[in-house]
Amino acid sequence: MRSRQWLFIGMIRLFLRCLRLGRRRRLRFQKSLGELCSYGKLCIKSLVYNSFTNSDVIIDSLFEPVYWLVDHVTRWFGVAFVVLVILLTSSIVLIVYICVLPLILRTYSTGWVVWHLSYGHWNLLMIVFHYYKAARTSPGYPPQTKTDIPSVSICRKCIAPKPARTHHCSICNRLVGRLLREAAWLNNCVGHYNHRYFFSFCLFMTLGCIYCSVSSREMFREAYSAIEKMKGYAKEKLHMAINETYYQTPPPPYTFREKMFHKCIVYLFVLCSSVTLALGALALWHGLLITRGETSIERHINKKEKQRLQKKGRIYRNPYNYGRLDNWRVFFGVETRRHWITRVLLPSSHLPCGDGLTWTVPPSVTSSKGVLAI
């Protein structure tokens, strides 16, 4: 009897010792796992630490796969986008010549007819000229060999000297002078030498779409109501066919030409209004950047530099901001008053100011001890 009690007590002691040992091992495992996680976090932070990291950098990193996909789609489908722009623009021009212009010639007075013909063809000429020049003009690439051009840093992607205001284009896979963006519907980068053509195309295309929308607004209302009547007539005809009530007077039919005319007018108004909103907003945004003397890429850089120097109690000034009016003069290459007409309101192939690699800094910037935007 006593031997059984000692055996039972021994088994309980062994069981408690096993529980205690398992608990110690579990605590030791949890402690070592926590230390391993802390060490891993420290290693990751030490590898990716950057004093300039903020929410913008994190968002850009998260969207990097999207940017990669867009870059490759743009690279392969750039020609398709150019063809699409040409087809849409050509369709609008044909509809204006076939549908809108005859109505203007029949109903408007001689003065208004002359104004419509003059303004419409001038606007069309400016659109075609600037789109062709923006798509065919090289944006400007810095030399790949060693030169005397001052460089501000080394490009991290192509490991080449990087002059001021040059940035790497992921589609061209090289540096571009004063890179603005990669325009898929141009199949070309927008840089120093074709920036003026790009902005002028956006501006005159927006003006042309506004002109087409305003000129066809009354025709659009009539065409829209006619299409609604056509739908009602089609439903009534189907209802008559189902009920076999052929003794009723059939509704007046629309000819194929009338149907196509009304649909073309609706297509013209909807497409021009949509392009006006989208391209007008883009032109307005780039106009604001031109007024500030910066590009879309430089805006982010200048914003970060301004925040960084503001923490140190210093004021950052963009060294390439010549003043609002002077920025526009430099952008359009206006040197005399006559150039506002010959170089802005008329087609002109003159080169922009500078070579896109070296820049003259205004005295007001150098005296204020600002920091160059790179």
Secondary structure, DSSP 8 states (H G I E B T S, - for coil): -HHHHHHHHHHHHHHHHHHHHHHHHHHHHHHHHHHHHHHHHHHHHHHH--TT--HHHHHHHHTHHHHHHHHHHHHHHHHHHHHHHHHHHHHHHHHIIIIIHHHHHHHS-HHHHHHHHHHHHHHHHHHHHHHHHHHHS------SS--SS-EEEE-TTT--EEETTEEEETTTTEEEET--EEETTTTEEE-TTTHHHHHHHHHHHHHHHHHHHHHTHHHHHHHHHHHHHHHHHHHHHHHHHHHT-TTS-------HHHHHHHHHHHHHHHHHHHHHHHHHHHHHHHHHHHHHT--HHHHHHHHHHHHHHHHTT-----TT---HHHHHHHHHT--STTHIIIIIIS------SS-SS-----HHHHHTT-----
